[in-house]
Amino acid sequence: MKINNKKKKKGFTLIEAGAVVCIMLMLMTFFVPKVAGYINDAKKASIMAQAKTVVFAWETINSRETQKLGAEVTKDGLKKFENKYAEYFDLSETKGIHDETEIKTCMEIIKGSNYSFDNEGKIVLDKKV
């Protein structure tokens, strides 16, 4: 009677491991750009909501103050009214919009204009062709 003491080898062969890696790489080429696009869309939606908050703050101030603020005023210029109108708006929720961003820029974002960010994080509206 012959006893077979050899154990079966467990695990993947090099070819099987290579095939799995190739399949994963192919799937990544399809899904990574989509996920990056979703992240970009989420950032743009966040900026849109923040721009609406800034414009709402400007409109609130202009409706209640005798001296009206122009659309050239910056987000930072609205901050001096923040304590007076704290029940209406909170500019601390608008961290994605730089303090030097003008109200008219926020209005353009709300209208759907294309924009990007410069090296300092400031919003730059894309030039109309």
Backbone bond lengths (Angstrom), bond angles and torsions (degrees), N, CA, C in turn:
res aa  C-N    CA-C-N  psi(-1)  N-CA   C-N-CA  omega(-1)  CA-C   N-CA-C  phi
1 M - - - 1.427 - - 1.529 109.24 -
2 K 1.315 114.47 127.84 1.453 120.96 -176.78 1.528 109.38 -102.21
3 I 1.327 117.60 129.95 1.466 121.75 179.26 1.531 107.60 -106.02
4 N 1.317 114.44 129.43 1.462 120.55 179.60 1.528 108.46 -93.33
5 N 1.315 117.64 106.22 1.464 122.34 -177.03 1.534 112.72 -92.41
6 K 1.295 116.68 -0.74 1.467 119.26 -178.86 1.524 109.90 -74.74
7 K 1.335 115.41 130.57 1.463 120.26 177.57 1.519 108.58 -88.67
8 K 1.340 114.69 148.85 1.461 118.92 175.87 1.516 109.23 -73.11
9 K 1.313 116.50 138.44 1.464 120.93 177.52 1.526 108.40 -78.31
10 K 1.322 114.94 135.34 1.456 120.20 179.06 1.514 108.59 -111.51
11 G 1.334 116.49 150.96 1.462 120.63 177.51 1.512 111.44 122.91
12 F 1.305 114.58 179.46 1.461 121.50 -178.83 1.525 110.21 -91.95
13 T 1.310 115.25 148.80 1.454 119.22 171.72 1.518 107.45 -82.49
14 L 1.290 116.27 167.52 1.461 121.09 -179.99 1.528 110.81 -61.74
15 I 1.296 117.48 -37.24 1.473 121.69 -179.78 1.526 110.16 -67.06
16 E 1.318 117.25 -42.76 1.471 120.05 179.12 1.528 110.80 -64.61
17 A 1.316 117.57 -43.13 1.463 121.42 178.57 1.528 110.74 -63.08
18 G 1.315 116.43 -40.97 1.466 120.78 177.77 1.514 111.72 -63.53
19 A 1.323 116.88 -40.14 1.468 120.63 178.77 1.526 110.94 -64.30
20 V 1.313 116.95 -41.25 1.469 120.87 178.54 1.522 110.57 -62.87
21 V 1.313 117.15 -44.27 1.467 120.90 179.17 1.525 110.51 -62.42
22 C 1.328 117.70 -42.63 1.467 121.13 178.95 1.532 111.35 -62.03
23 I 1.304 116.70 -43.32 1.467 120.42 179.31 1.530 110.35 -63.51
24 M 1.329 116.58 -41.49 1.464 120.04 179.56 1.523 110.84 -65.11
25 L 1.311 117.88 -40.03 1.463 121.16 178.30 1.527 111.38 -64.40
26 M 1.331 116.50 -40.31 1.469 119.40 178.32 1.519 110.99 -64.57
27 L 1.320 117.22 -42.07 1.463 120.64 178.20 1.527 111.28 -63.85
28 M 1.327 116.40 -38.41 1.463 120.23 179.53 1.520 111.79 -64.54
29 T 1.330 117.87 -35.48 1.458 120.00 -179.89 1.530 111.37 -64.89
30 F 1.311 116.93 -25.37 1.468 120.05 177.91 1.521 112.11 -87.14
31 F 1.339 117.53 -39.54 1.456 120.36 -170.17 1.520 115.18 -92.62
32 V 1.315 119.08 -28.70 1.464 120.74 -178.79 1.532 111.35 -62.53
33 P 1.334 120.51 -46.22 1.469 118.59 177.40 1.534 112.86 -61.86
34 K 1.320 117.25 -35.69 1.463 119.86 178.47 1.522 110.77 -65.17
35 V 1.320 116.94 -44.28 1.465 120.59 179.99 1.526 109.86 -64.85
36 A 1.331 116.81 -41.70 1.466 120.11 177.48 1.523 110.28 -61.48
37 G 1.314 116.97 -37.96 1.464 120.87 177.06 1.515 111.96 -64.84
38 Y 1.319 116.86 -38.90 1.468 120.72 177.98 1.525 110.81 -65.95
39 I 1.321 116.62 -38.68 1.463 120.65 178.34 1.525 109.72 -64.85
40 N 1.329 116.12 -43.03 1.467 120.68 177.67 1.524 111.02 -61.52
41 D 1.327 116.72 -43.76 1.462 121.10 178.88 1.522 111.46 -61.98
42 A 1.319 116.62 -38.56 1.462 120.80 179.00 1.531 110.86 -66.46
43 K 1.333 116.86 -40.52 1.464 120.54 177.54 1.520 110.44 -63.32
44 K 1.336 116.43 -42.77 1.470 120.01 180.00 1.522 111.20 -65.67
45 A 1.320 117.54 -37.43 1.466 120.74 177.67 1.525 110.28 -65.61
46 S 1.317 116.66 -38.65 1.461 121.10 177.94 1.530 110.76 -64.40
47 I 1.330 116.76 -44.99 1.469 120.90 178.54 1.521 110.06 -63.65
48 M 1.332 117.74 -38.79 1.469 121.55 178.54 1.530 110.04 -60.56
49 A 1.313 117.26 -46.03 1.467 121.15 179.89 1.528 110.72 -64.13
50 Q 1.317 116.62 -40.32 1.462 120.36 179.20 1.527 111.29 -67.53
51 A 1.326 117.03 -38.68 1.465 120.85 177.72 1.527 109.85 -63.78
52 K 1.316 117.25 -38.89 1.467 120.65 177.16 1.524 110.82 -63.18
53 T 1.318 117.31 -38.95 1.460 120.86 177.88 1.525 110.96 -63.79
54 V 1.328 117.39 -42.88 1.471 121.47 179.84 1.525 110.13 -64.52
55 V 1.323 117.19 -44.56 1.473 120.49 -179.98 1.529 110.13 -66.50
56 F 1.329 116.97 -39.10 1.462 120.43 177.20 1.526 110.33 -61.55
57 A 1.335 117.34 -41.44 1.463 121.62 178.02 1.527 110.06 -61.02
58 W 1.322 116.57 -45.70 1.472 121.76 179.16 1.525 110.59 -61.13
59 E 1.332 117.28 -44.45 1.463 121.09 179.54 1.534 111.08 -65.52
60 T 1.323 116.92 -38.61 1.467 120.60 178.18 1.525 110.74 -62.85
61 I 1.315 115.76 -46.58 1.467 119.96 179.70 1.521 110.04 -62.29
62 N 1.332 117.54 -45.28 1.466 120.61 -178.59 1.527 112.49 -65.98
63 S 1.332 117.83 -28.96 1.458 119.47 -179.68 1.528 112.03 -79.34
64 R 1.320 117.85 -18.05 1.461 120.85 -175.30 1.527 114.15 -111.86
65 E 1.299 118.39 -17.91 1.467 121.99 -178.50 1.528 110.01 -99.21
66 T 1.326 115.89 149.33 1.466 119.68 178.14 1.526 110.90 -75.78
67 Q 1.324 116.63 -37.31 1.459 120.30 177.53 1.527 108.39 -90.48
68 K 1.317 116.69 113.33 1.470 122.56 -175.84 1.518 111.03 -78.96
69 L 1.315 115.28 144.45 1.460 121.94 176.43 1.519 109.18 -93.79
70 G 1.314 116.91 137.60 1.456 121.07 177.78 1.518 111.32 -79.60
71 A 1.315 116.12 168.77 1.465 121.37 -179.95 1.523 111.93 -73.16
72 E 1.335 117.27 -6.42 1.462 120.95 178.56 1.523 111.96 -85.28
73 V 1.340 116.80 -8.46 1.455 119.63 179.33 1.534 108.46 -66.81
74 T 1.328 115.21 149.04 1.461 119.46 -178.21 1.528 110.51 -95.36
75 K 1.308 114.91 169.14 1.469 120.24 176.09 1.525 109.94 -58.33
76 D 1.331 116.57 -37.64 1.456 121.34 178.48 1.531 110.94 -62.80
77 G 1.320 117.19 -33.46 1.470 121.42 178.48 1.518 113.09 -67.56
78 L 1.318 116.76 -22.98 1.463 120.81 178.56 1.526 111.92 -79.85
79 K 1.320 116.30 -20.34 1.467 120.54 -173.81 1.525 113.11 -62.97
80 K 1.338 118.07 -27.80 1.463 119.30 -179.28 1.531 111.68 -68.92
81 F 1.342 116.78 -16.77 1.461 121.16 177.74 1.533 112.42 -97.82
82 E 1.323 116.10 -4.95 1.465 120.54 -171.46 1.531 112.64 -59.43
83 N 1.329 117.84 -43.56 1.469 119.87 -179.36 1.528 111.56 -67.50
84 K 1.311 116.63 -35.97 1.467 121.19 -178.28 1.528 111.38 -66.71
85 Y 1.339 116.40 -35.00 1.468 121.41 -176.28 1.533 111.94 -117.16
86 A 1.322 116.75 32.93 1.471 121.62 -176.48 1.524 112.58 -60.07
87 E 1.318 117.58 -26.54 1.470 119.61 179.87 1.526 112.35 -73.22
88 Y 1.335 117.38 -16.21 1.462 120.99 -176.97 1.526 113.71 -99.42
89 F 1.329 116.90 -36.19 1.465 118.96 -177.06 1.525 110.41 -151.85
90 D 1.335 114.87 160.85 1.462 122.38 179.21 1.521 107.96 -136.24
91 L 1.320 116.14 105.45 1.468 120.10 -177.28 1.528 112.68 -75.52
92 S 1.325 118.19 -9.37 1.468 119.52 177.70 1.532 110.80 -68.88
93 E 1.335 116.43 -16.34 1.469 120.84 178.27 1.526 112.64 -84.02
94 T 1.317 117.01 3.18 1.467 120.65 -176.26 1.527 110.92 -113.12
95 K 1.322 116.86 49.33 1.467 121.58 -176.94 1.523 113.28 -71.61
96 G 1.320 118.10 -19.88 1.460 121.01 -179.79 1.523 112.69 -76.96
97 I 1.321 116.07 -14.08 1.466 120.97 179.22 1.515 107.99 -105.89
98 H 1.319 116.05 122.57 1.463 123.12 -177.59 1.529 109.98 -62.10
99 D 1.330 116.94 148.43 1.471 121.96 -178.09 1.528 113.03 -61.31
100 E 1.320 118.00 -27.31 1.463 121.24 -177.95 1.532 113.40 -88.41
101 T 1.325 117.03 7.87 1.463 121.16 179.34 1.520 109.45 -75.55
102 E 1.336 116.29 130.24 1.463 121.17 -179.44 1.522 111.02 -78.32
103 I 1.318 115.99 155.36 1.461 121.95 179.64 1.525 110.28 -61.84
104 K 1.331 117.23 -38.17 1.470 119.10 -179.03 1.529 111.26 -64.32
105 T 1.327 118.09 -29.63 1.466 121.36 175.11 1.521 109.96 -66.70
106 C 1.334 116.30 -43.31 1.471 120.17 177.55 1.529 110.46 -62.46
107 M 1.329 116.78 -37.88 1.469 120.68 178.19 1.526 110.90 -63.85
108 E 1.311 116.33 -39.77 1.467 120.84 178.25 1.528 111.22 -65.31
109 I 1.326 116.58 -38.34 1.468 120.15 177.55 1.526 109.76 -62.54
110 I 1.328 116.39 -43.34 1.463 120.80 179.77 1.527 110.97 -63.31
111 K 1.317 116.27 -35.57 1.473 120.56 179.24 1.529 111.95 -71.06
112 G 1.323 116.57 -15.42 1.464 119.78 177.50 1.511 114.71 106.73
113 S 1.308 117.90 13.80 1.463 120.33 177.87 1.525 110.47 -65.98
114 N 1.311 115.88 148.27 1.462 121.02 176.78 1.524 109.56 -78.42
115 Y 1.317 115.85 144.33 1.451 120.48 -179.00 1.521 109.81 -148.40
116 S 1.326 113.85 166.51 1.461 120.83 175.64 1.531 106.95 -144.56
117 F 1.323 116.31 -175.68 1.455 121.04 -179.74 1.519 109.50 -120.10
118 D 1.340 116.95 141.26 1.459 119.71 175.66 1.530 109.32 -87.25
119 N 1.318 116.79 -173.24 1.472 121.23 -176.20 1.528 113.35 -64.34
120 E 1.331 116.68 -25.58 1.465 120.61 -178.88 1.525 112.04 -90.72
121 G 1.320 117.51 -0.08 1.460 121.34 -179.80 1.513 113.70 88.42
122 K 1.332 116.62 8.36 1.464 120.04 179.23 1.524 109.74 -82.10
123 I 1.329 115.56 147.75 1.459 121.12 179.77 1.514 109.02 -78.80
124 V 1.327 114.99 132.91 1.457 121.89 177.03 1.524 107.45 -122.69
125 L 1.331 116.20 119.68 1.452 119.36 178.05 1.517 109.05 -73.11
126 D 1.342 116.11 138.51 1.451 120.37 177.72 1.524 109.06 -72.05
127 K 1.300 114.99 142.64 1.470 120.75 179.87 1.520 109.56 -67.40
128 K 1.326 114.95 139.19 1.468 119.75 176.52 1.519 108.82 -79.26
129 V 1.309 115.81 137.21 1.465 120.72 -177.00 1.504 109.95 -88.60
